[in-house]
Amino acid sequence: MKMTNMAETASAWNTTRLHVHRNSLLHMSFHWGHKTEILFSGWPGCSSGMYALALIFVFVLAMIVEWLSYCRIIKPGANKVATGFFQTAMHTVRAGLSYMVMLAVMSFNGGVFLTAVFGHAIGFLAFGSKAFRKSGGADKVPDLPPRN
């Protein structure tokens, strides 16, 4: 096979691949707008209402991640083995939800990025900061150590 034929084939394949990517909703740099895909193929599509729902979903996911980081469900004196399994299950759920938020941000949509950041910020304010804790009691230790 001649080198020119290989180069022509590679060039044609790259041109075709670029053409396909230009017409899709996938972006490799930050962009703004509601025409994007987040987490699932075809979702939220081109509808502004579905885009708003997707932003709410990402916001709630980020808040749940923060809640799982600071919640106190386990009672003092509980069985250590059961506590260990429960903490492992909570850690697994938190990690999975954190990865879902990360994958949503990887849509490179500016609105999704800001929504995820604000979801984590509001979640930390509500569950991790001292702003809404009852005063006068000893600080309880969360079931899971906070992420670093």
C-alpha positions in Angstrom: 0.0 0.0 0.0 1.4 3.4 -0.9 1.9 6.1 1.7 -0.2 8.6 -0.2 -3.2 6.3 -0.1 -2.9 5.9 3.6 -2.6 9.7 4.1 -5.6 10.3 1.9 -7.7 7.7 3.8 -6.7 9.1 7.2 -7.5 12.6 6.0 -10.9 11.6 4.7 -11.6 9.7 7.9 -10.6 12.8 10.0 -12.8 15.1 7.8 -15.8 12.8 8.2 -15.2 12.5 12.0 -15.0 16.3 12.4 -18.2 16.7 10.3 -20.0 14.3 12.6 -18.8 16.0 15.7 -19.8 19.5 14.5 -23.4 18.4 14.0 -23.7 16.7 17.4 -24.4 18.2 20.8 -21.0 17.1 22.2 -18.6 19.9 23.0 -14.9 19.7 24.0 -14.8 23.2 25.5 -17.1 25.2 27.8 -20.2 26.5 26.0 -23.4 28.2 27.1 -26.9 27.3 26.0 -29.6 24.8 26.6 -28.9 22.6 23.6 -26.7 20.0 25.2 -26.5 16.4 26.5 -26.1 15.7 30.2 -25.5 12.2 31.6 -27.8 10.4 29.2 -27.9 10.3 25.4 -30.5 12.7 24.1 -31.2 14.2 27.6 -32.3 17.0 28.1 -32.4 17.6 24.3 -33.3 21.0 22.9 -36.1 21.9 25.2 -35.5 24.8 27.7 -37.8 23.2 30.2 -36.0 19.9 30.2 -32.7 21.8 30.5 -34.0 23.5 33.6 -35.0 20.1 35.0 -31.5 18.8 34.2 -30.0 21.7 36.1 -32.3 21.1 39.1 -31.3 17.4 39.0 -27.6 18.3 39.0 -28.1 20.8 41.9 -30.0 18.2 44.0 -27.3 15.6 43.3 -24.6 17.9 44.5 -26.6 18.8 47.6 -27.2 15.1 48.4 -23.4 14.5 48.1 -22.8 17.2 50.7 -25.5 15.8 52.9 -24.0 12.3 52.8 -20.6 13.9 53.7 -22.0 15.4 56.9 -25.0 13.4 58.0 -25.2 11.8 61.4 -27.4 8.7 61.2 -25.4 6.2 63.3 -26.3 6.1 67.0 -23.4 6.0 69.5 -22.8 2.5 70.8 -24.1 0.8 67.7 -22.6 -2.6 66.6 -19.2 -1.9 65.1 -19.5 -4.5 62.3 -23.0 -3.2 61.3 -21.7 0.4 61.5 -18.7 -0.5 59.3 -21.0 -2.0 56.6 -23.4 0.9 56.8 -20.5 3.4 56.5 -19.2 1.5 53.5 -22.6 1.5 51.8 -22.9 5.3 52.5 -19.4 5.9 51.1 -20.3 3.9 48.0 -23.5 5.8 47.3 -21.7 9.1 47.9 -18.9 8.2 45.6 -21.4 7.1 42.9 -23.4 10.3 43.2 -20.1 12.4 43.1 -19.1 10.7 39.9 -22.5 11.4 38.4 -22.1 15.1 39.2 -18.6 15.0 37.7 -19.9 13.4 34.5 -22.6 16.0 34.3 -20.0 18.7 34.5 -18.0 16.9 31.8 -20.8 17.9 29.4 -18.8 21.2 29.3 -22.0 23.2 29.7 -21.4 26.4 31.7 -24.8 26.3 33.3 -24.3 22.7 34.5 -20.8 23.6 35.9 -22.2 26.6 37.8 -25.2 24.6 39.0 -22.9 21.8 40.4 -20.7 24.4 42.2 -23.7 26.1 43.7 -25.2 22.8 44.7 -22.1 21.8 46.6 -21.8 25.3 48.1 -25.5 25.4 49.3 -25.2 21.8 50.5 -22.1 22.6 52.5 -23.7 25.7 53.9 -26.8 23.7 55.0 -25.1 20.5 56.2 -21.4 21.2 56.8 -21.0 24.7 58.1 -21.8 26.0 61.5 -24.3 28.4 60.2 -27.4 26.3 60.8 -26.2 24.1 63.7 -27.9 24.3 67.0 -25.7 26.0 69.5 -25.0 24.7 73.0 -24.4 21.0 72.1 -21.1 19.2 71.5 -20.2 18.9 67.9 -21.1 15.4 66.6 -18.8 13.6 64.3 -20.3 12.8 60.8 -20.7 9.2 59.8 -18.3 9.7 57.0 -15.2 11.8 57.0 -15.6 14.8 54.7 -13.9 14.6 51.2 -10.6 16.3 50.8 
